[in-house]
Amino acid sequence: MAAEAMEEELIRQDVTLETLNELDVASYRVMYDQLTKEVAEYIAVADDPTRVEGEELGSYNLYGNMLKQKIMLVKASATDLLQRVEQSRTFNEYNKDGTPKDYKQKLQEAVLEYYAFVTGSDPG
């Protein structure tokens, strides 16, 4: 999954809030484009009841909708990070969007929601 590959790349490059502007944007962009494609494909399936049934996902319930939201938040965080680097935007104590930490947190939340989705239990 591209989202996890992006996290691994951030770790490999040792990208932090302080070193964000040193991110290799070209390699990140390749993974970002793949993430965008994967998210679009997932949403196309998730929004089509016939395809949900065809993928044997059973009843696409509350967990499925929550998973979709979490996946969209991961993509939004990846976009914020990319835009922050490309536009050399600064941070302040109130706006932490677009940081590697925020991305990792959103990804972790999506993974937990995925487990809730496949097991049908509360990710809590």
N, C-alpha and C positions, 0 to 999 in steps of 0.2 A: 504494500500500500504506500502510495506516495507521501501521505502525511507522516508516516513513521520514518520514511527515508529522509524527509526534510528535517525531522528532529535529529536524526543521526548525523546529518550534514552540519547542522548547527553545533552539535557536540564536537564533531571532527574538526571543525574550523575554530573551536573554542570561542564561539560568538556569544557575547554577553551584552548587557545594556551599554557597557562602557566601550565595547569593541564592535558594535553593530555596523559602523561605517566601514569596517574592514571586511565585511561579508563579500564573498565571491558571488556577485549578483548573477553572473552567467550560469553557474552551476545551480544556484538556488532557483533561477527562472525556469530552467528545464524541469526541475521537480515541481515547481509551482504550476506550470502548464499541465503536467501530468495529474496533479491534484485537482485542478480545475476540471479536467476531463472526467476523472473518476467521480467527483462530486456530482457533475451534471448527469452522468450515467445512473448513479444511485438515485438521484431525485426523480429522474424519468421513470425508474422502476417503482419507487415509493409512491409516486403520484398516480400510478395506473393500477387500479384494482385487479385487472385481468393479469397483468404481469406479476403482481404480488402473489396471486394464486398460482401462476405458472412457475414461479420460483419456489413454490411450496413453503411460503412464509406463514402459512396459516392465516389467522386473523391478524391483520396489521393494526395492532391496538395502540394504546397510549404509549407503550415503550417504543414502538416503531416511529411514532410521531416525535417523541422526545429524541430519539436517535437522529432523526433527520435534522432536527433543530441543532443538536450538538455538532453534527457534521458541518452544517452551514456555519456555525461559529468558528470551527477550526479553519475553514476556508477564509472566513472574514479576517481572522487573526493573521493568517499567512499573507493575505493581501495587505493588511495594515503594516506588517513587517517589511514587505517589499516596498511599499510606498514610502515608508519612513526612510529607508536606505536611499532609494532613488531620488527623493526630494530633500534629503539631508535635514529632515525635521528633527527638532530637539524634543527632549522630554521635560516634563515637570512633575511635581509630586501628585498632581491630580489626573494626569493622562499617561497611563502605562500601556495603552493599546500599542501593538506593533513591537513589543519586546519579545525576545526569545523566551523569557519566563512566562509571559502571557500565552504564547503559542503552546508551550509545553503543557501549561495548565489546561487549556482548551482541549488539547489532544487527549490528555489523561481523562478528562470528564467524558469525552466521546467514547473512549475505550470502556470506561465503566458503564456507560449507557448501553453500549453494544452488548456487554455481558448480561445486563438486565434484559435486553431485548431477546437474546437467544435462550436465556434461562427462564424468562418470565417472572423475574423477581426484582424487588426494589434494589436499586444500585446503592442506596443510602449508606 
